[in-house]
């Protein structure tokens, strides 16, 4: 993700990539040279830097993010904000205490399909989000914090009310995953307004799926996050008519709305962060969106601790 962020920052009209920090010199220097930036093995001097992106292993997020925030630098930290809910809370509290802008990298918020579906949805009663894909050897930690948190965040924002109850299940199967790291995680979220959301993440599928389905009483909105398309389905029941021999007739009306946006999600997220730094986005409101999905994942993992 660090390489992707470096590309987006260097190509943006709103920013200049100044420094790449990476303890691996070969990786760090190559990335820095590619984008005409300097390389440092670790944070040293914040002079000439206006903002920071933390795209490091999750267990390093808290110390790196708090260091940047303590220097008064607006920070975009990849999700999850930290390895635990407690550390994520501490990061948010630090940003609030110092009055420094903080953004968590929930990039799917800026996916054109999600943006469009959210603008269309009016009264969801059920939201289902699926994020399945093949096994990636480089990521061996659990899918709940790594993947499912995206879908939980999307479900929370789509319904727009506080979770009342969270439960679910996990499964551990792959022989090369770290001990106790789940390969499948399923969450069910019950909301105060009686809506229900279900989210599923798997890294042992042989088919890549990124799909969100929003069910309302009079229609279903389907968002394909990979193809970045939105489709609306409405069912019409015609009955059997007066003729007893006539077949039972059903009809589904399909609508394909125009997308609200067409930009790469990471680019749109970076522009949003630049607006946050500039003060045109409310940093208090932004900060308040960070912890809810972390709380849901923490609740789910507490119910299914590693064996």
TORDOMAR-654080 format. One record per residue (C-alpha): x, y negated, z; residue in one letter. Coordinates in steps of 0.001 Angstrom, whole numbers, padded with zeros to 6 digits, always signed. Example, Ala and Ser with C-alpha at 12.3 -4.5 7.8 and 13.67 -1.06 7.14 Angstrom:
BEGIN
+012300+004500+007800a;+013670+001060+007140s;
//
This chain:
BEGIN
+000000+000000+000000x;+002915-002339+000640x;+003939-002133-003017x;+000375-002905-004133x;+000162-005879-001782x;+003517-007183-003060x;+002246-007015-006639x;-000977-008847-005830x;+000746-011547-003764x;+003390-012202-006418x;+000808-012439-009211x;-001600-014704-007306x;-001954-018401-008097x;-002410-018989-004365x;+000796-017481-003031x;+004466-016663-003526x;+006021-013467-002247x;+008960-014618-000114x;+010155-011555+001814x;+009790-007772+001720x;+010560-006091+005037x;+011302-002382+004867x;+013761-000335+006946x;+014510+001797+003874x;+016976-000351+001941x;+016570+001405-001406x;+012797+001074-001341x;+012777-002432+000106x;+015416-003888-002211x;+013834-002389-005321x;+010438-003853-004444x;+011884-007227-003477x;+014015-007470-006636x;+011018-006555-008790x;+009095-009551-007453x;+012036-011966-007026x;+011839-011889-003229x;+014404-011274-000507x;+014700-008005+001391x;+015096-007607+005143x;+015345-004342+007080x;+013256-005729+009969x;+011504-008962+011003x;+014165-011549+011850x;+013378-015120+010933x;+009868-016367+010092x;+011204-019632+008613x;+009561-020438+005280x;+006806-017859+005772x;+003175-018965+005991x;+001412-015609+006411x;+002163-011910+006838x;+000799-008637+005462x;+001338-005566+007641x;+001203-002423+005489x;+003255-000062+007631x;+002578+003326+009258x;-000369+002928+011597x;+001599+003543+014797x;+003642+000389+014011x;+000671-001892+013371x;+000245-003211+016885x;+003823-004352+017508x;+004276-005840+014015x;+000914-007589+013974x;+001281-009047+017461x;+004779-010286+016582x;+003435-012107+013525x;+000422-013505+015398x;+002637-014663+018259x;+004672-016619+015705x;+001426-018371+014696x;+001257-016609+011325x;-002096-015575+009820x;-001965-011815+009344x;-003589-009246+007083x;-003155-005831+008681x;-004070-002650+006847x;-006779-000483+008324x;-006980+000831+010924x;-005781-002220+012805x;-003927+000093+015191x;-003666+003753+016131x;-006212+003480+018971x;-009271+001413+019778x;-007483-000077+022791x;-004543-001298+020684x;-006919-002606+018010x;-008766-004537+020727x;-005465-005985+021941x;-004602-007216+018435x;-008004-008875+018061x;-007702-010399+021531x;-004256-011789+020685x;-005577-013410+017500x;-008504-014902+019439x;-006342-016195+022280x;-003862-017846+019905x;-006481-019029+017396x;-004650-017382+014478x;-006554-015947+011473x;-006646-012133+011324x;-007988-009919+008548x;-008179-006116+008567x;-007696-004426+005195x;-011152-002968+004595x;-010625-003293+000866x;-013874-001513-000067x;-015717-004603+001151x;-014488-006190-002087x;-015271-003285-004409x;-017603-004696-007113x;-020012-001766-006678x;-020227-002307-002913x;-020592-006081-003292x;-023417-005615-005802x;-025215-002903-003816x;-025066-005009-000657x;-026539-008006-002486x;-029425-005858-003750x;-030230-003877-000600x;-033073-005278+001474x;-034237-002736+004057x;-032093+000420+004120x;-033473+003324+006120x;-030654+005721+005239x;-027129+005092+003990x;-024936+007978+002885x;-021265+007467+002056x;-018960+010178+000687x;-015178+009923+000334x;-013678+013225-000810x;-010423+013945-002592x;-007591+016439-003057x;-004929+016971-000443x;-002081+014444-000429x;+001024+015894+001260x;+002377+012453+002151x;-000635+011792+004434x;-000902+014482+007070x;-002644+012621+009884x;-006403+012848+010439x;-008955+011601+007923x;-011222+009904+010481x;-008917+006929+011130x;-007323+007060+007684x;-010358+007448+005387x;-013701+007692+007173x;-013264+004256+008748x;-013792+002693+005278x;-017155+004393+004904x;-018235+003692+008457x;-017457+000019+007868x;-019517+000031+004661x;-022453+001720+006417x;-022400-000755+009307x;-022331-003736+006970x;-025048-002290+004733x;-027478-001690+007606x;-026507-004872+009432x;-027400-003836+012986x;-025599-002375+015985x;-025032+001401+016215x;-027109+003021+018952x;-025605+006504+018862x;-022739+008228+017057x;-022106+011928+016684x;-020631+014284+014106x;-018084+017006+013530x;-014552+017599+012307x;-012666+020461+010711x;-008960+021328+010609x;-007837+023685+007877x;-004727+022716+005899x;-001532+024464+007054x;+000720+021436+006478x;-001406+018872+008303x;-000035+017695+011625x;-001296+019705+014620x;-004723+018475+015614x;-005173+016311+012516x;-008611+016784+010991x;-009028+017446+007255x;-012782+016906+007230x;-014784+014443+009312x;-018533+013865+009280x;-020279+011061+011158x;-023941+010378+011836x;-024796+006886+013033x;-028185+005975+014489x;-028975+002248+014576x;-031098+000182+016923x;-033512-000608+014103x;-034117+003160+013499x;-032004+003346+010327x;-029592+006259+009991x;-026224+006436+008228x;-024141+009472+007369x;-020503+009304+006308x;-018283+012109+005077x;-014530+012196+004482x;-012505+015140+003215x;-008981+015559+001903x;-009299+019184+000879x;-011757+018694-001973x;-010839+019517-005563x;-012933+016630-006842x;-012408+012955-006114x;-015663+011328-005025x;-016343+007815-003739x;-020106+007435-003599x;-022554+005410-001516x;-026312+005955-001611x;-028684+003461+000018x;-032233+004709+000483x;-035114+002263+000916x;-038803+003138+001027x;-039397+002118-002578x;-036054+002879-004243x;-032575+004373-004045x;-029446+002343-004801x;-026422+004389-005831x;-022942+002824-005911x;-020050+004688-007512x;-016929+003159-006009x;-014573+004863-008456x;-016378+003935-011675x;-017599+000693-010070x;-021176+001083-011204x;-024548+000600-009519x;-027747+002433-010447x;-031236+001927-008990x;-033793+004757-009007x;-037546+004383-008452x;-039814+007418-008335x;-043316+007210-009826x;-045868+009932-009093x;-048633+010166-011700x;-050476+013136-010220x;-052097+015783-012418x;-054937+013747-013940x;-058496+014952-014536x;-057497+017945-016592x;-056706+020834-014242x;-054522+022397-016919x;-052327+019330-017287x;-048829+019605-015866x;-047923+017654-012738x;-046245+014503-014006x;-043390+012656-012336x;-041275+009797-013562x;-038065+008167-012402x;-037378+004610-013460x;-033682+003811-013731x;-032201+000313-013571x;-028550-000605-014072x;-027954-004092-012659x;-025082-006292-013703x;-022206-006256-011229x;-021751-009299-009021x;-017965-009129-009531x;-015460-007402-011788x;-012150-008046-010059x;-009706-005564-008559x;-010739-005192-004896x;-007225-005817-003565x;-007008-009059-005551x;-010399-010197-004252x;-009342-009309-000711x;-006153-011366-001078x;-008102-014395-002288x;-010413-013985+000706x;-007390-013902+002997x;-006004-017057+001363x;-009365-018741+001995x;-009175-017558+005608x;-005712-019108+005936x;-006949-022324+004309x;-009816-022535+006787x;-012665-022191+004297x;-013640-018820+005828x;-014738-018728+009472x;-011943-016879+011281x;-014126-016148+014324x;-016825-014496+012203x;-014164-012576+010268x;-012494-011381+013456x;-015824-010103+014802x;-016140-007651+011897x;-012946-005781+012761x;-013764-003741+015855x;-017240-002231+015142x;-015983+000446+012700x;-013025+001148+014999x;-015460+001772+017878x;-017465+004280+015832x;-014354+006223+014816x;-013075+006177+018398x;-016418+007520+019681x;-016393+010275+017068x;-012802+011313+017802x;-013453+011298+021554x;-016198+013865+020957x;-013815+016110+019004x;-010338+015862+020540x;-007510+017912+019010x;-007389+021483+020318x;
//
